[in-house]
Amino acid sequence: MTTERALARYGYDWARWTDWATARGYDACPADPLAIMAYLAAHAGSTSTKRGWVSAINHHHRAAGYPPPGRAAAVKAAWTTARHRAQRDRVDEVVATLPEWGWPQGLFGRRDAAILVLAAAGLPHSTIAALRHSDIVIASDCVMVGPQPLAVLDERDDPDRCPVAIIDRWLTATSLIGASMIPVREWLTTGIMRPGSRSPSTPSAPLFVAIDRDGQTPFPPTHLAPSSVRAIITNHLEGRSPAHQARCRIPIASSPPPEPEPPRLPDTHAHGVAARRAAVDAFAAIDQELEAAELQFDLRIRQVMTELGWE
């Protein structure tokens, strides 16, 4: 925004403030910080819009030689509360739309939803990035984060927006991540978790790790950088949620197919036995026939010798 446009906007926002303050008996300048807090609470507007209103009030106070009332501790506290409330409302909208299933979009959706609910609880980006599994304790109705604890996230009735359910969904996914991504990929693709595929998380392991476009995570796992945490939160809250394309479904290994039965061969044994029996029967009288043939041969020889006078 140029200086001219900023001044014009300041003039409009200042006139709006003075009208509201005068109508309610407040001094527009110098302004009471409590009046500014009431002004912000009385009007609907986005965080950036209300930030502009306070900037306009501060600008005109500085021009008049007064300290900017928007920097008072009470206004800052109210401003922070309003900003956190707006962020929580926006987080509620976003996390309900993030995918829980599919590959790799389900893995991204579960991780980003967990990051967003922690940010809505007021945890800084650097703190979220440094969290380890040992920092998360899930009770029956809340999630306690960090020592002391740093934050307590209460259970809600809506499972799509419940911080306890969201954190638990991410922890379930991380329990399947190891040297191989096949177990978590099969589960997010089919909804079927193989028995024994979950493993207890290492307490010192990072809670959030980087994920590449194919759903792969570094091994051994390393912490997600604070700048990456900031980018994830900002993109989602500003409506720039990345669209992770569904990857090809992997073939899911099933029980091995049964061994094919060997081909049935003809019963050659019985056939051979029958053939041998037939041969024995056929040649049963062969010896007698041979003896008869030899006798006939001898008689014929004798006849020939007699006729030739060789006796």
Helices and strands as residue ranges (DSSP letters): H 3-23, H 33-42, H 47-63, G 69-71, H 73-95, H 105-120, H 125-130, G 133-135, E 136-138, E 142-145, E 151-154, H 163-174, H 182-190, H 226-237, H 268-282, H 286-308
